[in-house]
């Protein structure tokens, strides 16, 4: 895996986390137990702090970055979809950020909320617990998130990361 310190900013990765060898982790990044960071994901804590809780999946190609004033925080039991971009925002426990979506500075996605695929959650937007944010810019629909589905998907990625730890092997051509 590509894990880099940047000056005195050193990643802290729990030994039970899975970081795919093709993911990149730089600087002040903290990754919790049983979380998974998938291929081509980039977690860059060069200016600010990036925190990923426990049992959270950061999928292929996702980019998590922070600025000094606004850390990027993703709670526990979350799913961050393929090619999502999170910067300077807070994603509470048990939330889902769909593939290709963007969540920007000071936005807050509360517990059990969903950011739909391709949505753009602008600066300082609040997505309440259990709500669904969709569209560009994102419009919020109360109580439209599928919380059970988020729980199931987060657990599936914990199992999949364990499978990768056991079974993945590089094959040279």
N, C-alpha and C positions, 0 to 999 in steps of 0.2 A: 504494500500500500504506500501511497505517497503522502507521508505525514512530515510536516516541516515546522520547525520553530522559526520565528521571525524576531530576532533580537531576544528580548526577555519574554515574548509572547509564545508560550509553549502549549500545544494541545494537551488536554487531559481526556484520555479515552479509557473508559471502564474496561477491565480485562474481559468482561462477558459481552461487550459490544462486538458487532461484526462490521468491519470496514473493508469493503471489497478492494482488492489490489489496484483496481483502476479508478478508484475514487481519490480525491485530493482534499487534504485537511491541512490548513495553514493557520498558524498563530493562535490567538486566544479562542479556542474552540473546546467546548466541554461536551462529551458524549456519554450518556448514561447507560446503565446495564441493560443488556438485551435489546438495545437499539441497533438498527442496521442502516448502513450507508452504502448505497448501491453504485454500480459502475457509472463513471463520468460525473457523479455528483461532486460539487465543489463547495466546501464549507470554508470560508475565508474570514478569519478574525484578525485582519491586519490593522484596522482602525478602531474597531470595537469588538465586542464579545458576541460569540455565537454559542447558544446553549441548546442542547437537545436532551430532553428528559429520558426516561426509561421506556423501553418497549416501543419506541417510535421508529417508523420507517421513513427514510429520506431516499426516495427512489431515483432511478437512473436520470442523469442529466440535470437534476435539481441544483439550483444555486442559492446558497444562504450566505449573505454578506451583512455586515453591520457597519455603522458609522459610530464615531466616538460618542455622540450624544444619544444614540438609540441602539441598544443591543437588539439582536434578533434572538428571540426566545421561543422555542417550540417545546411544549409540555410533554408529559408522558402519555403513552397509548394513542399517539397521533399517527396519521398517515399523510405524508407529503408526496404528491404524485409526480410522475415523470415530467421533467422540464419545467417544474414550478420555480418561481423566483421569489424569495422572501428577503426583505431588507428593512431592518430597523423596526420590526413589528413584533407583536406578541400573539402566539397561538397557544391557547389554553389546553389543558389535558383533554384527551378524547375528541379532538377536532380533526377534520379532514380538509386538506387543501388539494384540490383536484389538479390533474395534469395540465400543464401549460398555463396555469394561473399565475397572477402576480399580486403580491401583498406588500404594500409599501409602508413608509415611515409612519410610526405611531398608530398604525392600524391595529385593531384588537379583534381577534377571532375567539369568541368565548367557548366554553366547554360544550361539546356535542354539536357545535356548528359545522357547517360545510361551506367551503368556497368551491363553487362548481368549476369544472374544467374550463379553461380559457377565460375565466373571470378576471377583472382587474379591480382590486380593492385599493382605493386611493388613500392617500395620507389621511390620518386621523379618523378613518371610518371605523365604526363600531358594528361588529356582527354579533348580535346577542346569542346567548345560549340557545341551542337547538334550532337556530335560524339557518337559512340557505341564502348565500350571496351568489348572484349569477349575473352575467352580462358585462358589458364594457361601456361606461363604468358600472361596477356591480350595484345591483339593486338588491335590497334585503327583503326576504320573505320570512316572516316569523313562523316558528314551529314547523318548518318544512324540511329539516334535516332528518336523515335516517340514522339515528344514533346507534341502533343495534348493528347496522351495517358497518359503522366505523369501528366498533368494538371487535367485530368478527375479522375485519380486514387487518387491524393492528395485530391481533393474535396470529393470524396466518403468516404475517411477515416475521414475527418472532420465530415461529416454527421453520420458515423458509431459511432464515439466517442460520439457524442451528444445522439444518440440512447442508447448507453451503460449507459451514465449518467442517463438517464430517466428510463430505463427498466431493467437493470441488478440487480438481487437480488440473494443473497446466499441462497441455499436450503440445510439444514442440513439433513443428513440421519439418 
